[in-house]
Amino acid sequence: MPELPEVETMVRGLLSRVKGKQITDLWADEKKLIHHPSFRLFKESLIGQQITNIERRGKIIIFHLQPKGFWLAHPKMTGHFLFLESKPDDDFIKEKSVHLSLSFSDKTFLAWSDQRKFSRLEYWSVDDIAQIPWLRQLGLEPLKMSFAEFNQLIEGRRQRIKSWLMDQRFIVGVGNIYASEVLWLAQVNPERPAGDLSSNERKKIFQGLQKMFKKAIIKKGTSLLEYRDIEDQKGEYANYLQVYGRKGQPCPRCQGEIVRKMIGSRSTYYCPQCQP
């Protein structure tokens, strides 16, 4: 699943490629990805609009449109954008699992690829992004928050720390990969109750998360399977993963065996020897 670094990479690419462009047409073959009263209304709402800005909120990509509204793209498991200089043909659509394509007035195109078809696309006709109710339920941005805010959020929480890190109501953008990685960095067992962690352990997680996200953004995210940036290039941060996906391999720190365990219905990788 694209997490904060992958979504931030997409947003930066989109800003360089499609900001300021006018939408002239829209094609889609998988209407279930579009959460709107009807596909016809969704299409009519986007055609003619200009993309004036693009931003990220957690794992959500938000297009600011002119004269009115917002287009939201939630990648979920495998969604990502691809920028194209020419119209995608049938072979490209099939090969890249493209289910939506925007045409722009300068004859370029923006495709939405989603192999597993779990993503969510929405249009909101409101004047202010603060009027979109479910966005208000999202927590703080980890790269913009202070340790004091992080500490206040975690205080007294009984959730296991791995599950707490992935709960978007507290902090946003953390998914399965980076939660496993940051807990390894902090030498914290993923099943520890979040509120029981010492101040030093909390600080290690907080600082590790910020450092890791910044580096992952520089490396354009982690590509393990489907994820690509808008130029269809893999992110390079997979080369820096220490525990995720490494079941049975030696821990890079203590040489103990990395194990995989299901926590909250998600695969978790850690080293029981140095994360007791």
C-alpha positions in Angstrom: 0.0 0.0 0.0 1.3 3.5 -0.8 2.2 5.2 2.5 3.2 8.8 3.2 6.5 8.7 1.2 4.9 7.1 -1.9 1.9 9.5 -1.8 4.2 12.5 -1.3 6.3 11.4 -4.2 3.2 11.2 -6.4 2.1 14.7 -5.3 5.5 16.2 -6.1 5.4 14.6 -9.5 1.9 15.7 -10.2 2.7 19.3 -9.2 5.5 19.3 -11.8 3.4 17.7 -14.5 -0.2 18.6 -14.3 -0.6 21.7 -12.1 -2.3 24.4 -14.2 -3.7 22.0 -16.8 -7.4 22.0 -17.9 -9.3 18.7 -18.0 -11.1 18.2 -21.3 -12.2 14.5 -21.1 -12.4 11.5 -18.8 -12.5 7.8 -19.5 -13.1 5.0 -17.0 -13.9 1.3 -17.2 -14.2 0.5 -13.5 -17.0 2.6 -12.1 -16.9 1.1 -8.6 -13.7 3.1 -7.9 -15.7 6.3 -8.3 -17.7 7.2 -5.2 -20.2 9.7 -6.6 -24.0 9.7 -7.1 -23.3 8.7 -10.7 -20.4 8.3 -13.1 -22.0 10.8 -15.5 -22.1 13.5 -12.8 -18.6 12.7 -11.8 -17.3 13.1 -15.3 -19.3 16.3 -15.9 -18.0 17.7 -12.7 -14.3 17.3 -13.7 -14.5 18.2 -17.4 -13.6 21.9 -18.0 -12.0 22.3 -14.6 -8.4 23.5 -14.1 -6.0 21.9 -11.6 -4.8 24.8 -9.6 -2.9 22.9 -6.8 -2.3 19.4 -5.6 -1.6 18.4 -2.0 -1.4 15.4 0.3 -3.4 14.8 3.5 -2.1 11.5 5.0 -2.4 9.0 2.3 -4.9 11.1 0.3 -4.1 13.1 -2.9 -6.2 16.2 -3.1 -6.6 18.2 -6.4 -7.8 21.8 -6.1 -10.0 22.6 -9.0 -11.1 25.9 -10.6 -13.7 27.2 -10.8 -14.9 24.9 -7.9 -14.3 21.7 -6.0 -11.8 19.1 -5.0 -10.9 15.8 -6.6 -9.7 13.2 -4.0 -7.7 10.1 -4.8 -7.1 7.4 -2.2 -4.6 4.8 -3.5 -5.6 2.1 -0.9 -3.6 -1.0 -1.8 -2.3 -0.5 -5.4 -3.5 2.8 -6.8 -1.0 5.2 -8.4 -0.9 7.9 -11.2 1.0 7.7 -14.5 1.6 10.8 -16.5 1.5 10.2 -20.3 2.5 12.4 -23.3 0.1 10.5 -25.5 -3.2 8.7 -25.2 -2.9 5.3 -23.6 -3.7 2.5 -26.0 -5.5 -0.8 -25.2 -2.3 -2.7 -24.6 -1.0 -0.1 -22.2 -4.3 0.0 -20.3 -4.3 -3.8 -19.9 -0.6 -4.0 -19.0 -0.7 -1.2 -16.4 -4.1 -2.0 -15.0 -5.4 1.5 -16.0 -9.0 2.1 -15.0 -9.3 5.9 -15.5 -7.7 8.4 -17.7 -7.9 12.2 -17.8 -7.3 14.2 -21.0 -5.8 17.7 -20.8 -6.1 20.6 -23.2 -2.4 20.3 -24.2 -3.0 16.7 -25.4 -1.3 15.1 -22.4 -2.9 12.5 -20.2 -3.0 11.3 -16.6 -3.8 7.6 -16.0 -4.9 6.0 -12.7 -3.5 2.4 -12.3 -5.0 0.1 -9.7 -4.3 -3.6 -10.1 -6.4 -4.7 -7.2 -9.2 -2.2 -7.7 -9.5 -1.1 -4.0 -8.8 2.6 -4.6 -11.3 5.4 -4.1 -11.9 8.4 -6.2 -14.2 11.3 -5.2 -15.3 14.7 -6.3 -16.5 17.3 -3.8 -18.1 20.5 -5.1 -17.5 22.5 -1.8 -15.7 25.8 -1.7 -13.5 24.9 1.3 -11.6 21.7 1.9 -12.5 21.9 5.5 -16.1 21.1 4.5 -15.1 17.6 3.5 -16.2 15.8 6.8 -14.1 12.7 6.8 -10.8 14.6 6.2 -11.4 16.2 9.6 -11.2 12.7 11.2 -7.6 12.3 10.2 -4.8 12.8 12.7 -1.6 14.9 12.7 1.0 14.9 9.9 4.2 13.2 11.3 6.5 15.6 9.5 4.8 18.6 10.9 4.1 17.6 14.5 6.3 18.1 17.6 7.4 15.5 20.0 5.1 17.1 22.6 2.1 16.5 20.4 3.2 13.0 19.6 3.7 12.3 23.3 0.3 13.7 24.2 -1.4 11.6 21.5 0.1 8.3 22.8 -0.4 8.9 26.5 -2.7 6.3 28.1 -3.4 4.4 24.8 -3.8 0.7 25.3 -3.5 -0.3 21.7 -0.5 -2.3 20.7 2.1 0.2 19.4 2.1 -1.3 15.9 -1.7 -0.9 15.6 -1.6 2.6 17.1 1.0 3.8 14.6 -1.2 2.7 11.8 -4.4 4.3 13.2 -5.0 7.3 11.0 -7.0 9.1 13.7 -3.8 9.8 15.6 -1.0 10.3 13.1 -1.4 9.9 9.3 0.5 8.3 6.6 2.0 5.3 8.5 1.2 1.9 7.1 2.5 -1.7 7.4 6.0 -1.2 6.0 7.1 1.9 7.8 5.5 0.9 11.1 7.5 -2.4 11.2 10.7 -0.5 10.2 10.4 2.3 12.8 9.8 -0.1 15.6 12.9 -2.0 14.6 14.8 1.2 14.6 13.5 2.1 18.1 14.1 -1.5 19.4 10.4 -1.6 20.5 8.4 -4.8 20.4 5.3 -4.2 18.2 2.9 -5.8 20.7 3.8 -3.4 23.6 0.9 -1.2 24.7 1.5 2.2 23.3 0.9 4.1 26.5 3.3 1.9 28.4 6.3 3.0 26.4 9.0 5.1 28.2 9.6 8.7 27.2 12.9 7.6 25.6 11.2 4.9 23.6 8.6 7.3 22.4 11.2 9.8 21.4 13.1 7.1 19.4 9.9 6.2 17.5 9.1 9.8 16.9 12.5 10.8 15.7 13.0 7.6 13.8 9.7 8.1 11.9 10.6 11.6 10.8 14.1 10.6 9.8 12.9 7.5 7.9 10.1 9.4 6.1 12.4 12.2 5.0 14.9 9.6 3.5 12.1 7.6 1.9 10.8 10.7 0.2 14.2 11.5 -1.2 14.4 7.9 -2.5 10.9 8.3 -4.0 9.3 5.7 -1.8 9.3 1.9 -1.5 8.4 -0.3 -4.5 7.9 -3.9 -3.5 5.2 -4.9 -6.0 2.9 -2.4 -7.9 3.9 1.0 -6.7 5.5 3.4 -9.3 5.9 7.2 -9.4 4.1 9.1 -12.1 6.9 8.5 -14.6 6.4 4.7 -14.0 9.7 4.5 -12.1 10.3 2.4 -9.0 11.1 4.0 -5.6 14.5 3.0 -4.2 13.8 2.9 -0.5 13.2 -0.9 -0.6 17.0 -1.1 -0.6 17.1 0.4 2.9 14.4 -1.8 4.6 15.8 -3.7 7.6 13.1 -6.1 8.6 10.0 -5.8 6.4 9.6 -8.8 4.2 12.7 -10.5 5.6 11.2 -13.4 7.6 13.9 -15.9 8.5 16.8 -13.7 7.7 19.3 -12.4 10.2 18.6 -9.1 12.0 21.1 -6.5 10.6 21.7 -5.3 14.2 22.0 -8.4 16.4 21.9 -11.3 13.9 18.8 -12.8 15.6 16.2 -14.3 13.3 13.5 -11.9 11.9 10.0 -13.3 12.4 6.7 -12.5 10.8 3.6 -12.3 13.0 0.0 -11.2 12.3 -0.9 -8.1 14.5 -4.3 -6.6 13.8 -4.8 -8.7 10.7 -1.6 -7.3 9.2 1.9 -8.9 8.7 4.4 -7.5 11.1 8.2 -8.1 10.9 10.5 -7.8 13.8 13.4 -9.3 15.7 12.4 -10.8 19.1 16.0 -10.7 20.2 16.6 -7.0 20.0 12.9 -6.0 20.2 12.0 -8.0 23.4 
